[in-house]
Amino acid sequence: MLFSTQRHFIVLAAAASMLLGACNRDAMPTMEQQLVGRWEWQQTSAGAATDLTPATTGHQMVVEFDRRGRARFYQDGSLMSAAAFTVRYNRGGLWQSGHHVITYRGYAGSQSYSVSGNMLYLEEMHGKPARHSYVRLPSDHSFSTPLTEPL
């Protein structure tokens, strides 16, 4: 009887941990899921050079990452380019933290990224160091052409 009670306890404990684990995964999206959406460019910092912003460049930039691994780049509301992308995690060394990396198909460069609240930070991994910051746009924000006829 004791063995049967222990076995039921183990089964219940395993089921409870699976349910709690599922709730935790739903509560905190993965880094890849946090990346999905439309992001409006706010600023680029490149070391000692003057920071670039939409006000200093006169351009609005938006990048959109979708769940199918496609990135679209817009300038002033017009699609400028698109590329497939992949995401991976680079583990850090002994005293270095790891980071998430976006690699765009067809482009030599890659970017490390982090998401904090509604901010996306991209850092160039090759070439001149630059850090780009973006703010998440509402999901209903779109650059599509407005309808001229009522539905």
N, C-alpha and C positions, 0 to 999 in steps of 0.2 A: 504494500500500500504506500509506503514511504517513497519507493522508487517511482510509482505512478504519479504521486503528487509533485515530485521534483521534475518529472518529465513535463507535466502540464505547466509548471511554473516557467520552465525554460522556453517552452513553446510560446506562452503568453509574453514573456520578456522579449523574445525575438520579434514577435508580431508588433509589440509596442515600440520597439526601437526602429522597426521599418516604417511604421506610421509617423513617428516623430521625425525620422530622417526625411521622409517625403515632405512633411510640413516645412522643415528647415530649407529644403531645396526650393520650395515654392516661395518662401518668405524672402529669400535673398537670391536675386538673379545672378547667374554666372557672369563673369566679365564679358564674355561674348554677347550675352543677352543684353547687358547694360550698354553695349556699343550700338546696338540696333536703334535706328531713329534718324532724325534730321538734326543737324548741328550747325549753328550759325557762328562763323568766325568772329572772334572778338579782338584778338591781338596775336602778334608774333614778336617774340624777343629773340634777338640774335647776338648775344654777347654785348660788346661795347656799342654796337650800332643803335640808332634810334629805333624804338619800338614801332612796328607797323600796326595800324588799326584801320577799320573801314573809313574813319574820318580822314586819316592821312593819305590813304590810297584812293579814296573816292569809289571804292568797290565793295559790294556786299558779296560774301562768299558763303556758300552752304555746302556741306557734304552730307550725303545720305548713305547710311549703311543698312542693308536689308538682311533678312534672315537667310536668304539663299546665297550669301557671300558675294554680293555685288555692291560696289561703291559708286556713287554718282556725284560728280563735282559740278556745282553751279556757280556762275558769276553773274551778278546782277539779274538773277531770275532765269538765265539761259543755261541749258546743259552744255558744259564745256568738254567733259570727258567722262568715261565710265571704265571701270576695271573690276575684274573678279579679285577677291582678296581672301586670304587665309589668316587665321589667328593662331598663335602658339605661345606657350609660356617658356621663357628662358630662365632656368634656375640660376640663382646668383652663386657666387663663390663662397668661400668660407666666411668672409665678413661683408659680403655684398648681398643685397636683397635681389630677388628675381624680378622680372618684369614681363608684361604681355607685349607681344610684337605683332604688328600688322604687316603683311607682305602683299604687295599688289602685283598681280600677274601682268607681265609685260613691262614692268618698271624695275630698274636696278635697285632702287632704294627701299628701305623699310623704316617703319616708325614704331617706337615704343609708345604705349598709351596707358592712361589711367583715367578712371571715371570717379568723380567725387561729387555727389549730389547731382545737380543738373549741369555740371561742367565736365568737358572732355579735354584732356591735355595730350597732345601729340608731340613727340620729340624725334627729330631726325637722328637716325643711327649712323649714317655715313655722310661724308661731306661736311659742309659748314654746320656747326651746331645751331639749332633753332628750336624754340619751344612755341607751339601754337596752342591757343586756348579757344574753346568753342563753348557756346551755351546751347542746351537742348531746346529745340523748338517744340511747341505743342504738336501733337500728332495730327491735328486737323489742318495745320499750316501747309499750304501747297503753292507751287508755282504754276499750277495748271491754268489754262486759259478759261476765263469765266464764260458761262453759258450766256448766249445772247437771246435765247428763246426760253420761255417758261416750260417746265416739264409737264 
